[in-house]
Amino acid sequence: MIEPFIIRAIIAGIGVATIAGAIGCFVVWRKMAYFGDSLAHSALLGVALGLVMGISTNLGTIIICSIFAILLIWLQRKKILATDTLLGILAHSALSIGMVTLSLLERSIDLHSYLFGDILSVTSVEIYFILFGGIFVLFFLYFNWSSFVLMTIDEKLARAEGVNVMFNQLLIMLLMTIVVAVSFKIVGLLLITSLLIIPAATARQLTRSPELMAITSSFLAVIAVILGIFSSLYIDTPSGPSIVVASTLIFITISVFSILLQKNH
């Protein structure tokens, strides 16, 4: 009989993998990997905020990451510095402030689980949060899919078609914020970006349409999560890194086959 904590881990992992795989396609298409990484780093300040204020760390993460995204867009419009410089300043400042705040807390904090994830300790409450966040992300992805894709292909064409580019940029960032908030217990704040990028990059080699790429990316992310959970359970390895390693192995395998097929043709 499968233990309840394994069932909770699988449910949580499938939920996170589904939305991370889908939104990860836009991270790859729009070359937002560095933004995703910066967003994940800033999330540690959100965790600290949640612990200090006595609220959910997921909610604290959403608040801080939303402020991070809005502040970034505002500074971009002011054209004070290059985007990558702004990302570096904001992300590392938030990460450092979060670390300092956590170190000042009087209670014991399992920092390792926040940084690298611990999917096997996911609670029922966290599963509900993941499912609610996942439904929210999939809902907005479904009803704004064509606008997101058109904006990704050509922003000028999107504006000509009546798409509010600024609003959709903010919406994509908000959806990424929610993904980060519900994912950090699964793969950790330092590894979230890999769950966004690697399955999407793998799916890109297998598909030709945006919709099929999103579905394939989510499917590959689910496989990586399940493999990571069981390797963590039976080999006694860290759960977050195990999921990323599984995703990387899938990527390498698909890449090798793709290269061999190209040579044969």
FENZI-V971832 format. One record per backbone hydrogen bond with DSSP energy under -0.5 kcal/mol. NH is the residue of the N-H (numbers start at 1). CO is the residue of the C=O. E is the energy in kcal/mol with one decimal. If there is no record, write none. Layout:
# FENZI-V971832
nh=<NH/NH>
co=<CO/CO>
e=<E/E>
This chain:
# FENZI-V971832
nh=<6/7/8/9/10/11/12/13/14/15/16/17/18/19/20/21/22/23/24/25/25/26/26/27/28/29/30/31/32/36/37/38/39/40/41/42/43/44/45/46/47/48/49/50/51/52/53/54/55/60/61/62/63/64/65/66/67/68/69/70/71/72/73/74/75/76/77/78/79/79/80/86/87/88/89/90/91/92/93/94/95/96/97/98/99/100/101/102/103/104/104/105/105/111/113/114/115/116/117/118/119/121/122/127/128/129/130/131/132/133/134/135/136/137/138/139/140/141/142/143/144/145/145/148/149/150/151/152/153/154/158/159/160/161/162/163/165/168/169/170/171/172/173/174/175/176/177/178/179/180/181/182/183/184/186/187/188/188/189/190/191/192/194/195/195/196/197/198/201/202/203/204/205/205/206/207/213/214/215/216/217/218/219/220/221/222/223/224/225/226/227/228/229/230/231/232/233/234/235/236/240/240/242/243/244/245/246/247/248/249/250/251/252/253/254/255/256/257/258/259/260/261/262/263/264/265>
co=<3/3/4/5/6/7/8/9/10/11/12/13/14/15/16/17/18/19/20/21/22/22/23/23/24/25/26/28/27/32/33/34/35/36/37/38/39/41/42/42/43/44/45/46/47/48/49/50/50/56/57/58/59/60/61/62/63/64/65/66/67/68/69/70/71/72/73/74/75/76/75/82/83/84/85/86/87/88/89/90/91/92/93/94/95/96/97/98/99/100/101/101/102/109/110/110/111/112/113/185/186/118/119/123/124/125/126/127/128/129/130/131/132/133/134/135/136/137/138/139/140/141/142/144/145/146/147/148/149/150/154/155/156/157/159/158/163/164/165/166/167/168/169/170/171/172/173/174/175/176/177/178/179/180/183/183/183/184/114/115/188/188/191/191/192/192/193/194/197/198/199/200/201/202/203/203/209/210/211/212/213/214/215/216/217/218/219/220/221/222/223/224/225/226/227/228/229/230/231/232/116/117/238/239/240/241/242/243/244/245/246/247/248/249/250/251/252/253/254/255/256/257/258/259/260/261>
e=<-0.8/-1.7/-2.6/-1.8/-2.5/-2.5/-2.6/-2.6/-2.6/-2.2/-2.4/-2.7/-2.1/-1.4/-2.7/-2.5/-1.4/-2.6/-1.7/-0.7/-1.0/-0.6/-0.6/-1.3/-2.2/-2.9/-2.5/-0.8/-2.7/-2.7/-2.4/-2.4/-2.8/-2.1/-2.0/-2.3/-1.0/-1.2/-1.2/-0.9/-2.1/-2.3/-2.5/-2.4/-2.1/-2.5/-2.5/-0.8/-1.9/-2.4/-2.1/-2.1/-2.3/-2.3/-2.8/-2.1/-2.1/-2.5/-2.4/-2.5/-2.7/-2.2/-2.2/-2.3/-2.4/-2.4/-2.1/-1.4/-0.8/-0.7/-1.1/-2.3/-2.7/-2.0/-2.4/-2.8/-2.7/-2.0/-1.8/-2.4/-2.5/-2.1/-2.6/-2.4/-2.2/-2.6/-2.6/-2.5/-2.0/-1.2/-0.5/-0.7/-0.6/-1.7/-0.6/-1.0/-2.3/-2.7/-1.2/-2.6/-0.6/-1.8/-1.4/-1.7/-2.0/-1.9/-2.3/-2.8/-2.6/-2.8/-2.7/-2.4/-2.1/-2.4/-2.6/-2.3/-2.0/-2.2/-2.5/-2.0/-1.1/-0.6/-0.6/-2.7/-2.8/-2.4/-2.4/-1.9/-2.1/-2.5/-2.1/-2.3/-2.1/-1.6/-1.6/-2.9/-1.3/-2.3/-2.4/-2.2/-2.2/-2.4/-2.1/-2.3/-2.5/-2.3/-2.1/-2.1/-2.2/-2.5/-2.3/-2.2/-1.1/-1.4/-1.7/-1.9/-0.7/-0.7/-2.8/-2.1/-1.1/-0.8/-0.6/-1.0/-0.8/-1.2/-2.4/-2.1/-2.9/-2.1/-2.7/-1.7/-0.6/-1.1/-1.2/-1.5/-2.2/-2.1/-2.1/-2.7/-2.6/-2.1/-2.2/-2.6/-2.1/-2.1/-2.1/-2.3/-2.3/-2.4/-2.6/-2.4/-2.5/-2.2/-2.2/-2.2/-2.0/-2.6/-2.3/-0.6/-0.5/-0.5/-1.9/-2.0/-1.9/-2.7/-2.3/-2.2/-2.4/-2.5/-1.9/-2.1/-2.7/-2.4/-2.5/-2.5/-2.6/-2.2/-2.4/-2.4/-2.4/-2.4/-2.0/-1.9/-2.0/-1.4>
